[in-house]
Amino acid sequence: MASGGQPSTGGSSATGGALSTGGSSVGGGSQSSGGVSGTGGALGSGGAAVGGATGNGGMTSSAKCPDTIWKLSWGDDFDGASGSAADGSKWAYDTGPNWYNGELQDYTSGTTNAALDGKGNLVIEARKEAREGRQYTSARLKTEGKKTFTYGRIEGRMKLPYGQGIWPAFWMLGGNSWPNTGEIDIMEHLGREPSIIHGTMHGPGYSAAAGPTAAFTLPGGAKVADDYHVFAVEWEAKAIRWYVDGNLYSTKTPADTNGNTWVFDHPFFIILNLAVGGEWPGNPDATTVFPQKMLIDYIHACQK
């Protein structure tokens, strides 16, 4: 969960690749599962928001995961009874106070702050309540230890929360030696920027405020929190492309690392979380309404 730098220009659609099979991580070394993952580093202020539909010349894609080209390899549609927990065979939790990035929340496990709503959504809820020395609670779920992914299309449909100090994210880590093992931020949203989505990558020598990034602005002044949106990356060996609602707005390649090592060539795991406060989004203020909810309709991983 870090962002900064300037967006790059576009490219052609990804050609995809194989996703790793289930279980522990493949080809990238073992990954620890205890405690809050080491995302580390201070956050930057992000790149300038891209006006209109996209920062890559208005390119759009009808690709979805799955469709006639992209075949579903793994996914969770969050179907289940209201109040039940996320599927424990697919998701684990980071718990406790999160000391990274100046965030203010305490992360809980089980259904305390994350549960199915019985309507096909996982709901992560941030609340203003004291726990473990913090004044806010929330949840952070991950596929670490359950499933990792190498290349393909990773996609999620979500309805995001809003407000000063609210920071939902859909992202991936390549291990817990940050930034050397890499980070792909598929979606970050700052509640104080109601129409903007950020997409960023981080690696050795290009992390935190130096992480190559881009921002997408919803057309027509639409607010992210008013409806569901589809956030995706298409990741191949030497390129990552970011999409919002089918609009390609960023493409990153090894040329964007300024001569540093491209580390996006091994298995990554998925993370979903709703943070409160931090250096980048700022802290909640008198205008911030609680509770705030991040609704996730599905997370899909596909390959060609």
ChimeraX commands (.cxc) that place a marker at each C-alpha (Angstrom):
marker #1 position 0.00,0.00,0.00 radius 0.5
marker #1 position 2.30,2.67,-1.24 radius 0.5
marker #1 position 2.09,5.07,-4.12 radius 0.5
marker #1 position 3.99,7.85,-5.76 radius 0.5
marker #1 position 5.74,8.95,-8.94 radius 0.5
marker #1 position 4.43,9.61,-12.42 radius 0.5
marker #1 position 2.33,7.49,-14.76 radius 0.5
marker #1 position 3.75,5.84,-17.83 radius 0.5
marker #1 position 2.12,5.51,-21.21 radius 0.5
marker #1 position 0.14,2.65,-22.59 radius 0.5
marker #1 position 0.76,-0.53,-24.47 radius 0.5
marker #1 position -1.02,-3.46,-26.02 radius 0.5
marker #1 position -3.12,-5.93,-24.09 radius 0.5
marker #1 position -1.38,-8.53,-21.98 radius 0.5
marker #1 position -0.75,-11.96,-23.37 radius 0.5
marker #1 position -1.21,-13.52,-19.98 radius 0.5
marker #1 position 0.57,-16.54,-18.59 radius 0.5
marker #1 position 0.17,-19.41,-16.23 radius 0.5
marker #1 position -0.99,-18.88,-12.68 radius 0.5
marker #1 position 0.58,-20.93,-9.96 radius 0.5
marker #1 position -1.29,-23.79,-8.43 radius 0.5
marker #1 position -2.68,-23.87,-4.91 radius 0.5
marker #1 position -0.98,-24.32,-1.60 radius 0.5
marker #1 position 2.25,-22.60,-0.63 radius 0.5
marker #1 position 4.00,-20.17,-2.90 radius 0.5
marker #1 position 5.68,-21.56,-6.00 radius 0.5
marker #1 position 9.09,-20.55,-7.27 radius 0.5
marker #1 position 9.42,-17.46,-5.10 radius 0.5
marker #1 position 10.57,-18.92,-1.83 radius 0.5
marker #1 position 8.50,-19.45,1.29 radius 0.5
marker #1 position 6.37,-16.68,2.68 radius 0.5
marker #1 position 5.73,-16.10,6.35 radius 0.5
marker #1 position 2.16,-16.00,7.55 radius 0.5
marker #1 position 2.44,-14.57,11.04 radius 0.5
marker #1 position 1.41,-11.05,12.00 radius 0.5
marker #1 position 0.88,-8.08,9.77 radius 0.5
marker #1 position 2.78,-8.49,6.51 radius 0.5
marker #1 position 5.85,-6.32,6.10 radius 0.5
marker #1 position 4.67,-3.73,3.63 radius 0.5
marker #1 position 6.98,-1.15,5.18 radius 0.5
marker #1 position 8.04,2.20,3.89 radius 0.5
marker #1 position 6.46,5.61,3.97 radius 0.5
marker #1 position 3.86,6.52,1.42 radius 0.5
marker #1 position 4.14,9.16,-1.22 radius 0.5
marker #1 position 1.49,11.54,-2.43 radius 0.5
marker #1 position 0.78,9.69,-5.64 radius 0.5
marker #1 position 0.82,10.84,-9.24 radius 0.5
marker #1 position -1.48,13.45,-10.65 radius 0.5
marker #1 position -4.95,12.24,-11.41 radius 0.5
marker #1 position -5.63,11.43,-15.02 radius 0.5
marker #1 position -8.50,13.46,-16.44 radius 0.5
marker #1 position -11.32,11.81,-18.31 radius 0.5
marker #1 position -11.39,8.14,-19.08 radius 0.5
marker #1 position -7.78,7.07,-19.14 radius 0.5
marker #1 position -4.15,8.09,-19.08 radius 0.5
marker #1 position -3.28,5.87,-22.03 radius 0.5
marker #1 position -5.03,7.59,-24.90 radius 0.5
marker #1 position -8.54,6.48,-24.04 radius 0.5
marker #1 position -7.93,2.78,-24.71 radius 0.5
marker #1 position -10.64,0.47,-23.42 radius 0.5
marker #1 position -10.88,-3.28,-23.18 radius 0.5
marker #1 position -13.89,-5.57,-23.15 radius 0.5
marker #1 position -11.83,-8.24,-21.39 radius 0.5
marker #1 position -13.30,-9.78,-18.28 radius 0.5
marker #1 position -12.25,-12.59,-15.99 radius 0.5
marker #1 position -13.58,-15.00,-17.07 radius 0.5
marker #1 position -14.55,-14.54,-20.72 radius 0.5
marker #1 position -13.89,-16.35,-24.00 radius 0.5
marker #1 position -10.18,-15.50,-23.76 radius 0.5
marker #1 position -9.47,-15.42,-20.03 radius 0.5
marker #1 position -10.19,-18.72,-18.27 radius 0.5
marker #1 position -10.97,-18.71,-14.56 radius 0.5
marker #1 position -8.16,-20.29,-12.56 radius 0.5
marker #1 position -9.17,-19.24,-9.04 radius 0.5
marker #1 position -11.84,-17.05,-7.54 radius 0.5
marker #1 position -14.21,-16.23,-4.74 radius 0.5
marker #1 position -17.72,-14.87,-5.40 radius 0.5
marker #1 position -18.42,-14.54,-1.66 radius 0.5
marker #1 position -21.69,-16.46,-1.78 radius 0.5
marker #1 position -22.90,-17.66,1.59 radius 0.5
marker #1 position -25.15,-16.94,4.51 radius 0.5
marker #1 position -25.27,-13.46,5.98 radius 0.5
marker #1 position -22.83,-13.08,8.85 radius 0.5
marker #1 position -20.63,-16.01,7.87 radius 0.5
marker #1 position -16.87,-15.71,7.53 radius 0.5
marker #1 position -14.87,-15.64,4.32 radius 0.5
marker #1 position -13.83,-19.07,3.03 radius 0.5
marker #1 position -10.98,-20.22,5.28 radius 0.5
marker #1 position -9.56,-22.41,2.53 radius 0.5
marker #1 position -8.93,-19.26,0.46 radius 0.5
marker #1 position -8.34,-16.44,2.95 radius 0.5
marker #1 position -6.19,-15.80,6.02 radius 0.5
marker #1 position -6.01,-12.67,8.19 radius 0.5
marker #1 position -3.42,-10.18,9.29 radius 0.5
marker #1 position -4.33,-9.14,12.82 radius 0.5
marker #1 position -3.37,-6.65,15.47 radius 0.5
marker #1 position -2.37,-2.98,15.34 radius 0.5
marker #1 position -0.87,-2.04,11.97 radius 0.5
marker #1 position 2.24,0.04,12.64 radius 0.5
marker #1 position 3.02,0.70,8.97 radius 0.5
marker #1 position 2.35,3.93,7.10 radius 0.5
marker #1 position 1.07,5.73,10.19 radius 0.5
marker #1 position -2.25,3.86,10.01 radius 0.5
marker #1 position -4.58,3.99,13.00 radius 0.5
marker #1 position -6.59,0.76,12.88 radius 0.5
marker #1 position -6.41,-2.54,14.73 radius 0.5
marker #1 position -7.06,-5.48,12.41 radius 0.5
marker #1 position -9.34,-8.26,13.64 radius 0.5
marker #1 position -9.97,-11.82,12.44 radius 0.5
marker #1 position -13.06,-13.89,11.73 radius 0.5
marker #1 position -16.36,-12.07,11.38 radius 0.5
marker #1 position -15.56,-9.20,13.74 radius 0.5
marker #1 position -14.96,-6.71,10.90 radius 0.5
marker #1 position -15.31,-8.87,7.77 radius 0.5
marker #1 position -18.29,-11.07,6.91 radius 0.5
marker #1 position -20.50,-12.13,4.03 radius 0.5
marker #1 position -23.73,-10.15,3.66 radius 0.5
marker #1 position -25.85,-12.94,2.17 radius 0.5
marker #1 position -26.14,-10.95,-1.09 radius 0.5
marker #1 position -22.92,-12.13,-2.70 radius 0.5
marker #1 position -20.54,-9.65,-1.07 radius 0.5
marker #1 position -17.73,-9.75,1.42 radius 0.5
marker #1 position -18.07,-6.66,3.60 radius 0.5
marker #1 position -15.02,-5.24,5.33 radius 0.5
marker #1 position -16.16,-2.70,7.89 radius 0.5
marker #1 position -14.05,0.00,9.54 radius 0.5
marker #1 position -15.43,1.21,12.86 radius 0.5
marker #1 position -14.54,3.91,15.33 radius 0.5
marker #1 position -14.03,1.81,18.45 radius 0.5
marker #1 position -11.16,1.26,20.85 radius 0.5
marker #1 position -9.19,-1.99,20.66 radius 0.5
marker #1 position -5.59,-2.88,21.53 radius 0.5
marker #1 position -4.63,0.73,22.05 radius 0.5
marker #1 position -6.16,1.90,18.78 radius 0.5
marker #1 position -9.31,3.93,18.22 radius 0.5
marker #1 position -10.44,2.15,15.04 radius 0.5
marker #1 position -10.96,-1.46,13.96 radius 0.5
marker #1 position -11.01,-3.02,10.51 radius 0.5
marker #1 position -9.88,-6.16,8.65 radius 0.5
marker #1 position -7.17,-7.28,6.27 radius 0.5
marker #1 position -7.56,-10.56,4.39 radius 0.5
marker #1 position -4.93,-12.30,2.27 radius 0.5
marker #1 position -4.37,-15.45,0.24 radius 0.5
marker #1 position -0.87,-15.92,1.70 radius 0.5
marker #1 position -0.36,-19.56,2.62 radius 0.5
marker #1 position -3.47,-20.50,0.62 radius 0.5
marker #1 position -2.82,-19.46,-2.98 radius 0.5
marker #1 position -0.27,-17.51,-4.98 radius 0.5
marker #1 position -0.40,-16.18,-8.53 radius 0.5
marker #1 position 2.16,-15.64,-11.27 radius 0.5
marker #1 position 0.95,-13.69,-14.31 radius 0.5
marker #1 position -2.59,-13.54,-15.71 radius 0.5
marker #1 position -5.54,-11.22,-15.12 radius 0.5
marker #1 position -6.39,-10.45,-11.49 radius 0.5
marker #1 position -9.76,-8.72,-11.17 radius 0.5
marker #1 position -12.15,-7.56,-8.46 radius 0.5
marker #1 position -15.56,-5.89,-8.47 radius 0.5
marker #1 position -16.10,-3.62,-5.47 radius 0.5
marker #1 position -18.08,-0.76,-4.00 radius 0.5
marker #1 position -15.70,1.41,-2.03 radius 0.5
marker #1 position -16.14,3.54,1.10 radius 0.5
marker #1 position -15.63,7.29,1.29 radius 0.5
marker #1 position -14.44,10.07,3.58 radius 0.5
marker #1 position -11.32,11.74,4.89 radius 0.5
marker #1 position -8.81,9.20,6.22 radius 0.5
marker #1 position -10.47,6.17,4.61 radius 0.5
marker #1 position -8.09,4.00,2.57 radius 0.5
marker #1 position -9.33,0.78,0.87 radius 0.5
marker #1 position -6.86,-1.30,-1.12 radius 0.5
marker #1 position -6.75,-4.38,-3.39 radius 0.5
marker #1 position -3.13,-5.36,-3.88 radius 0.5
marker #1 position -0.50,-8.09,-4.08 radius 0.5
marker #1 position 2.80,-8.87,-2.36 radius 0.5
marker #1 position 5.57,-11.12,-3.66 radius 0.5
marker #1 position 6.77,-12.00,-0.17 radius 0.5
marker #1 position 7.56,-10.29,3.11 radius 0.5
marker #1 position 10.93,-8.78,2.24 radius 0.5
marker #1 position 9.55,-5.42,1.11 radius 0.5
marker #1 position 10.30,-3.90,-1.34 radius 0.5
marker #1 position 12.74,-6.49,-2.68 radius 0.5
marker #1 position 10.05,-9.07,-3.36 radius 0.5
marker #1 position 7.72,-6.55,-5.01 radius 0.5
marker #1 position 4.26,-5.09,-4.56 radius 0.5
marker #1 position 1.47,-4.54,-7.10 radius 0.5
marker #1 position -1.26,-2.14,-6.01 radius 0.5
marker #1 position -4.21,-3.05,-8.23 radius 0.5
marker #1 position -6.43,-0.44,-6.57 radius 0.5
marker #1 position -5.92,2.15,-3.86 radius 0.5
marker #1 position -8.47,4.83,-3.12 radius 0.5
marker #1 position -8.17,7.81,-0.80 radius 0.5
marker #1 position -11.52,8.80,0.61 radius 0.5
marker #1 position -10.62,12.49,0.28 radius 0.5
marker #1 position -10.34,12.02,-3.53 radius 0.5
marker #1 position -13.89,10.89,-4.32 radius 0.5
marker #1 position -13.36,10.27,-8.06 radius 0.5
marker #1 position -9.77,8.95,-8.21 radius 0.5
marker #1 position -8.21,5.47,-8.21 radius 0.5
marker #1 position -4.46,4.83,-7.93 radius 0.5
marker #1 position -2.43,1.93,-9.35 radius 0.5
marker #1 position 1.24,1.47,-8.44 radius 0.5
marker #1 position 4.14,-0.97,-8.39 radius 0.5
marker #1 position 7.00,-1.10,-5.88 radius 0.5
marker #1 position 10.36,-2.83,-5.99 radius 0.5
marker #1 position 13.98,-2.36,-4.93 radius 0.5
marker #1 position 15.01,1.20,-5.75 radius 0.5
marker #1 position 11.50,2.24,-6.80 radius 0.5
marker #1 position 9.29,2.04,-3.74 radius 0.5
marker #1 position 7.14,4.29,-1.54 radius 0.5
marker #1 position 7.10,7.79,-3.09 radius 0.5
marker #1 position 9.35,6.54,-5.92 radius 0.5
marker #1 position 6.99,3.72,-6.88 radius 0.5
marker #1 position 5.90,4.09,-10.54 radius 0.5
marker #1 position 2.23,5.00,-10.40 radius 0.5
marker #1 position -0.74,6.39,-12.28 radius 0.5
marker #1 position -4.20,7.62,-11.35 radius 0.5
marker #1 position -7.56,7.19,-13.02 radius 0.5
marker #1 position -10.38,9.71,-12.65 radius 0.5
marker #1 position -13.95,8.52,-13.17 radius 0.5
marker #1 position -15.54,10.44,-16.05 radius 0.5
marker #1 position -18.22,13.05,-15.50 radius 0.5
marker #1 position -17.30,13.72,-11.90 radius 0.5
marker #1 position -18.72,10.37,-10.77 radius 0.5
marker #1 position -17.82,9.32,-7.24 radius 0.5
marker #1 position -16.14,5.98,-6.65 radius 0.5
marker #1 position -18.31,5.26,-3.60 radius 0.5
marker #1 position -21.60,5.64,-5.48 radius 0.5
marker #1 position -21.46,2.35,-7.40 radius 0.5
marker #1 position -19.57,-0.87,-8.01 radius 0.5
marker #1 position -16.45,-0.73,-10.19 radius 0.5
marker #1 position -14.17,-3.38,-11.67 radius 0.5
marker #1 position -10.44,-3.05,-10.89 radius 0.5
marker #1 position -7.95,-5.27,-12.69 radius 0.5
marker #1 position -4.37,-5.83,-13.73 radius 0.5
marker #1 position -3.12,-7.88,-16.63 radius 0.5
marker #1 position 0.31,-9.11,-15.62 radius 0.5
marker #1 position 2.84,-10.78,-17.90 radius 0.5
marker #1 position 6.58,-11.43,-17.67 radius 0.5
marker #1 position 7.69,-7.93,-18.70 radius 0.5
marker #1 position 4.58,-5.75,-18.36 radius 0.5
marker #1 position 1.74,-4.92,-15.97 radius 0.5
marker #1 position -1.40,-3.09,-17.15 radius 0.5
marker #1 position -3.99,-1.44,-14.91 radius 0.5
marker #1 position -7.71,-1.10,-15.70 radius 0.5
marker #1 position -10.78,0.50,-14.14 radius 0.5
marker #1 position -14.11,-0.59,-15.66 radius 0.5
marker #1 position -12.28,-1.78,-18.78 radius 0.5
marker #1 position -10.33,1.46,-19.23 radius 0.5
marker #1 position -6.60,0.91,-19.57 radius 0.5
marker #1 position -4.94,3.77,-17.71 radius 0.5
marker #1 position -1.41,2.58,-16.96 radius 0.5
marker #1 position 1.24,0.25,-18.34 radius 0.5
marker #1 position 4.51,-0.43,-16.53 radius 0.5
marker #1 position 7.53,-2.34,-17.90 radius 0.5
marker #1 position 11.16,-2.84,-16.82 radius 0.5
marker #1 position 11.88,0.54,-18.45 radius 0.5
marker #1 position 9.98,2.19,-15.57 radius 0.5
marker #1 position 12.35,0.90,-12.88 radius 0.5
marker #1 position 15.11,3.41,-13.75 radius 0.5
marker #1 position 17.64,0.65,-14.20 radius 0.5
marker #1 position 16.66,-1.24,-11.05 radius 0.5
marker #1 position 15.65,-4.89,-10.92 radius 0.5
marker #1 position 12.23,-5.90,-12.26 radius 0.5
marker #1 position 10.95,-8.25,-9.55 radius 0.5
marker #1 position 7.54,-9.17,-10.97 radius 0.5
marker #1 position 8.55,-12.63,-12.14 radius 0.5
marker #1 position 7.53,-14.87,-9.25 radius 0.5
marker #1 position 4.40,-15.77,-7.22 radius 0.5
marker #1 position 2.43,-13.05,-5.40 radius 0.5
marker #1 position -0.49,-13.30,-2.98 radius 0.5
marker #1 position -3.61,-11.10,-2.90 radius 0.5
marker #1 position -4.54,-8.71,-0.08 radius 0.5
marker #1 position -7.84,-6.93,0.62 radius 0.5
marker #1 position -7.94,-4.34,3.38 radius 0.5
marker #1 position -9.59,-1.19,4.61 radius 0.5
marker #1 position -7.15,1.08,6.44 radius 0.5
marker #1 position -7.96,4.13,8.55 radius 0.5
marker #1 position -5.57,7.06,8.55 radius 0.5
marker #1 position -1.93,7.20,7.52 radius 0.5
marker #1 position 0.67,9.54,6.07 radius 0.5
marker #1 position -0.79,9.41,2.58 radius 0.5
marker #1 position -4.57,9.62,3.13 radius 0.5
marker #1 position -4.35,11.67,6.31 radius 0.5
marker #1 position -6.37,10.91,9.41 radius 0.5
marker #1 position -10.15,11.00,9.85 radius 0.5
marker #1 position -11.63,14.33,10.88 radius 0.5
marker #1 position -15.01,15.67,11.97 radius 0.5
marker #1 position -16.44,15.07,8.49 radius 0.5
marker #1 position -15.62,11.34,8.46 radius 0.5
marker #1 position -18.62,9.08,8.99 radius 0.5
marker #1 position -18.29,5.66,10.67 radius 0.5
marker #1 position -18.76,2.82,10.10 radius 0.5
marker #1 position -17.37,2.65,6.55 radius 0.5
marker #1 position -17.85,-0.43,4.38 radius 0.5
marker #1 position -15.85,-1.93,1.53 radius 0.5
marker #1 position -18.09,-4.32,-0.44 radius 0.5
marker #1 position -16.33,-6.95,-2.54 radius 0.5
marker #1 position -18.54,-8.75,-5.04 radius 0.5
marker #1 position -15.80,-11.07,-6.32 radius 0.5
marker #1 position -12.09,-11.63,-6.74 radius 0.5
marker #1 position -11.11,-13.62,-9.85 radius 0.5
marker #1 position -7.79,-14.79,-11.26 radius 0.5
marker #1 position -7.65,-15.89,-14.90 radius 0.5
marker #1 position -5.15,-17.11,-17.45 radius 0.5
marker #1 position -5.26,-17.49,-21.22 radius 0.5
marker link #1:1,2 radius 0.2
marker link #1:2,3 radius 0.2
marker link #1:3,4 radius 0.2
marker link #1:4,5 radius 0.2
marker link #1:5,6 radius 0.2
marker link #1:6,7 radius 0.2
marker link #1:7,8 radius 0.2
marker link #1:8,9 radius 0.2
marker link #1:9,10 radius 0.2
marker link #1:10,11 radius 0.2
marker link #1:11,12 radius 0.2
marker link #1:12,13 radius 0.2
marker link #1:13,14 radius 0.2
marker link #1:14,15 radius 0.2
marker link #1:15,16 radius 0.2
marker link #1:16,17 radius 0.2
marker link #1:17,18 radius 0.2
marker link #1:18,19 radius 0.2
marker link #1:19,20 radius 0.2
marker link #1:20,21 radius 0.2
marker link #1:21,22 radius 0.2
marker link #1:22,23 radius 0.2
marker link #1:23,24 radius 0.2
marker link #1:24,25 radius 0.2
marker link #1:25,26 radius 0.2
marker link #1:26,27 radius 0.2
marker link #1:27,28 radius 0.2
marker link #1:28,29 radius 0.2
marker link #1:29,30 radius 0.2
marker link #1:30,31 radius 0.2
marker link #1:31,32 radius 0.2
marker link #1:32,33 radius 0.2
marker link #1:33,34 radius 0.2
marker link #1:34,35 radius 0.2
marker link #1:35,36 radius 0.2
marker link #1:36,37 radius 0.2
marker link #1:37,38 radius 0.2
marker link #1:38,39 radius 0.2
marker link #1:39,40 radius 0.2
marker link #1:40,41 radius 0.2
marker link #1:41,42 radius 0.2
marker link #1:42,43 radius 0.2
marker link #1:43,44 radius 0.2
marker link #1:44,45 radius 0.2
marker link #1:45,46 radius 0.2
marker link #1:46,47 radius 0.2
marker link #1:47,48 radius 0.2
marker link #1:48,49 radius 0.2
marker link #1:49,50 radius 0.2
marker link #1:50,51 radius 0.2
marker link #1:51,52 radius 0.2
marker link #1:52,53 radius 0.2
marker link #1:53,54 radius 0.2
marker link #1:54,55 radius 0.2
marker link #1:55,56 radius 0.2
marker link #1:56,57 radius 0.2
marker link #1:57,58 radius 0.2
marker link #1:58,59 radius 0.2
marker link #1:59,60 radius 0.2
marker link #1:60,61 radius 0.2
marker link #1:61,62 radius 0.2
marker link #1:62,63 radius 0.2
marker link #1:63,64 radius 0.2
marker link #1:64,65 radius 0.2
marker link #1:65,66 radius 0.2
marker link #1:66,67 radius 0.2
marker link #1:67,68 radius 0.2
marker link #1:68,69 radius 0.2
marker link #1:69,70 radius 0.2
marker link #1:70,71 radius 0.2
marker link #1:71,72 radius 0.2
marker link #1:72,73 radius 0.2
marker link #1:73,74 radius 0.2
marker link #1:74,75 radius 0.2
marker link #1:75,76 radius 0.2
marker link #1:76,77 radius 0.2
marker link #1:77,78 radius 0.2
marker link #1:78,79 radius 0.2
marker link #1:79,80 radius 0.2
marker link #1:80,81 radius 0.2
marker link #1:81,82 radius 0.2
marker link #1:82,83 radius 0.2
marker link #1:83,84 radius 0.2
marker link #1:84,85 radius 0.2
marker link #1:85,86 radius 0.2
marker link #1:86,87 radius 0.2
marker link #1:87,88 radius 0.2
marker link #1:88,89 radius 0.2
marker link #1:89,90 radius 0.2
marker link #1:90,91 radius 0.2
marker link #1:91,92 radius 0.2
marker link #1:92,93 radius 0.2
marker link #1:93,94 radius 0.2
marker link #1:94,95 radius 0.2
marker link #1:95,96 radius 0.2
marker link #1:96,97 radius 0.2
marker link #1:97,98 radius 0.2
marker link #1:98,99 radius 0.2
marker link #1:99,100 radius 0.2
marker link #1:100,101 radius 0.2
marker link #1:101,102 radius 0.2
marker link #1:102,103 radius 0.2
marker link #1:103,104 radius 0.2
marker link #1:104,105 radius 0.2
marker link #1:105,106 radius 0.2
marker link #1:106,107 radius 0.2
marker link #1:107,108 radius 0.2
marker link #1:108,109 radius 0.2
marker link #1:109,110 radius 0.2
marker link #1:110,111 radius 0.2
marker link #1:111,112 radius 0.2
marker link #1:112,113 radius 0.2
marker link #1:113,114 radius 0.2
marker link #1:114,115 radius 0.2
marker link #1:115,116 radius 0.2
marker link #1:116,117 radius 0.2
marker link #1:117,118 radius 0.2
marker link #1:118,119 radius 0.2
marker link #1:119,120 radius 0.2
marker link #1:120,121 radius 0.2
marker link #1:121,122 radius 0.2
marker link #1:122,123 radius 0.2
marker link #1:123,124 radius 0.2
marker link #1:124,125 radius 0.2
marker link #1:125,126 radius 0.2
marker link #1:126,127 radius 0.2
marker link #1:127,128 radius 0.2
marker link #1:128,129 radius 0.2
marker link #1:129,130 radius 0.2
marker link #1:130,131 radius 0.2
marker link #1:131,132 radius 0.2
marker link #1:132,133 radius 0.2
marker link #1:133,134 radius 0.2
marker link #1:134,135 radius 0.2
marker link #1:135,136 radius 0.2
marker link #1:136,137 radius 0.2
marker link #1:137,138 radius 0.2
marker link #1:138,139 radius 0.2
marker link #1:139,140 radius 0.2
marker link #1:140,141 radius 0.2
marker link #1:141,142 radius 0.2
marker link #1:142,143 radius 0.2
marker link #1:143,144 radius 0.2
marker link #1:144,145 radius 0.2
marker link #1:145,146 radius 0.2
marker link #1:146,147 radius 0.2
marker link #1:147,148 radius 0.2
marker link #1:148,149 radius 0.2
marker link #1:149,150 radius 0.2
marker link #1:150,151 radius 0.2
marker link #1:151,152 radius 0.2
marker link #1:152,153 radius 0.2
marker link #1:153,154 radius 0.2
marker link #1:154,155 radius 0.2
marker link #1:155,156 radius 0.2
marker link #1:156,157 radius 0.2
marker link #1:157,158 radius 0.2
marker link #1:158,159 radius 0.2
marker link #1:159,160 radius 0.2
marker link #1:160,161 radius 0.2
marker link #1:161,162 radius 0.2
marker link #1:162,163 radius 0.2
marker link #1:163,164 radius 0.2
marker link #1:164,165 radius 0.2
marker link #1:165,166 radius 0.2
marker link #1:166,167 radius 0.2
marker link #1:167,168 radius 0.2
marker link #1:168,169 radius 0.2
marker link #1:169,170 radius 0.2
marker link #1:170,171 radius 0.2
marker link #1:171,172 radius 0.2
marker link #1:172,173 radius 0.2
marker link #1:173,174 radius 0.2
marker link #1:174,175 radius 0.2
marker link #1:175,176 radius 0.2
marker link #1:176,177 radius 0.2
marker link #1:177,178 radius 0.2
marker link #1:178,179 radius 0.2
marker link #1:179,180 radius 0.2
marker link #1:180,181 radius 0.2
marker link #1:181,182 radius 0.2
marker link #1:182,183 radius 0.2
marker link #1:183,184 radius 0.2
marker link #1:184,185 radius 0.2
marker link #1:185,186 radius 0.2
marker link #1:186,187 radius 0.2
marker link #1:187,188 radius 0.2
marker link #1:188,189 radius 0.2
marker link #1:189,190 radius 0.2
marker link #1:190,191 radius 0.2
marker link #1:191,192 radius 0.2
marker link #1:192,193 radius 0.2
marker link #1:193,194 radius 0.2
marker link #1:194,195 radius 0.2
marker link #1:195,196 radius 0.2
marker link #1:196,197 radius 0.2
marker link #1:197,198 radius 0.2
marker link #1:198,199 radius 0.2
marker link #1:199,200 radius 0.2
marker link #1:200,201 radius 0.2
marker link #1:201,202 radius 0.2
marker link #1:202,203 radius 0.2
marker link #1:203,204 radius 0.2
marker link #1:204,205 radius 0.2
marker link #1:205,206 radius 0.2
marker link #1:206,207 radius 0.2
marker link #1:207,208 radius 0.2
marker link #1:208,209 radius 0.2
marker link #1:209,210 radius 0.2
marker link #1:210,211 radius 0.2
marker link #1:211,212 radius 0.2
marker link #1:212,213 radius 0.2
marker link #1:213,214 radius 0.2
marker link #1:214,215 radius 0.2
marker link #1:215,216 radius 0.2
marker link #1:216,217 radius 0.2
marker link #1:217,218 radius 0.2
marker link #1:218,219 radius 0.2
marker link #1:219,220 radius 0.2
marker link #1:220,221 radius 0.2
marker link #1:221,222 radius 0.2
marker link #1:222,223 radius 0.2
marker link #1:223,224 radius 0.2
marker link #1:224,225 radius 0.2
marker link #1:225,226 radius 0.2
marker link #1:226,227 radius 0.2
marker link #1:227,228 radius 0.2
marker link #1:228,229 radius 0.2
marker link #1:229,230 radius 0.2
marker link #1:230,231 radius 0.2
marker link #1:231,232 radius 0.2
marker link #1:232,233 radius 0.2
marker link #1:233,234 radius 0.2
marker link #1:234,235 radius 0.2
marker link #1:235,236 radius 0.2
marker link #1:236,237 radius 0.2
marker link #1:237,238 radius 0.2
marker link #1:238,239 radius 0.2
marker link #1:239,240 radius 0.2
marker link #1:240,241 radius 0.2
marker link #1:241,242 radius 0.2
marker link #1:242,243 radius 0.2
marker link #1:243,244 radius 0.2
marker link #1:244,245 radius 0.2
marker link #1:245,246 radius 0.2
marker link #1:246,247 radius 0.2
marker link #1:247,248 radius 0.2
marker link #1:248,249 radius 0.2
marker link #1:249,250 radius 0.2
marker link #1:250,251 radius 0.2
marker link #1:251,252 radius 0.2
marker link #1:252,253 radius 0.2
marker link #1:253,254 radius 0.2
marker link #1:254,255 radius 0.2
marker link #1:255,256 radius 0.2
marker link #1:256,257 radius 0.2
marker link #1:257,258 radius 0.2
marker link #1:258,259 radius 0.2
marker link #1:259,260 radius 0.2
marker link #1:260,261 radius 0.2
marker link #1:261,262 radius 0.2
marker link #1:262,263 radius 0.2
marker link #1:263,264 radius 0.2
marker link #1:264,265 radius 0.2
marker link #1:265,266 radius 0.2
marker link #1:266,267 radius 0.2
marker link #1:267,268 radius 0.2
marker link #1:268,269 radius 0.2
marker link #1:269,270 radius 0.2
marker link #1:270,271 radius 0.2
marker link #1:271,272 radius 0.2
marker link #1:272,273 radius 0.2
marker link #1:273,274 radius 0.2
marker link #1:274,275 radius 0.2
marker link #1:275,276 radius 0.2
marker link #1:276,277 radius 0.2
marker link #1:277,278 radius 0.2
marker link #1:278,279 radius 0.2
marker link #1:279,280 radius 0.2
marker link #1:280,281 radius 0.2
marker link #1:281,282 radius 0.2
marker link #1:282,283 radius 0.2
marker link #1:283,284 radius 0.2
marker link #1:284,285 radius 0.2
marker link #1:285,286 radius 0.2
marker link #1:286,287 radius 0.2
marker link #1:287,288 radius 0.2
marker link #1:288,289 radius 0.2
marker link #1:289,290 radius 0.2
marker link #1:290,291 radius 0.2
marker link #1:291,292 radius 0.2
marker link #1:292,293 radius 0.2
marker link #1:293,294 radius 0.2
marker link #1:294,295 radius 0.2
marker link #1:295,296 radius 0.2
marker link #1:296,297 radius 0.2
marker link #1:297,298 radius 0.2
marker link #1:298,299 radius 0.2
marker link #1:299,300 radius 0.2
marker link #1:300,301 radius 0.2
marker link #1:301,302 radius 0.2
marker link #1:302,303 radius 0.2
marker link #1:303,304 radius 0.2
view
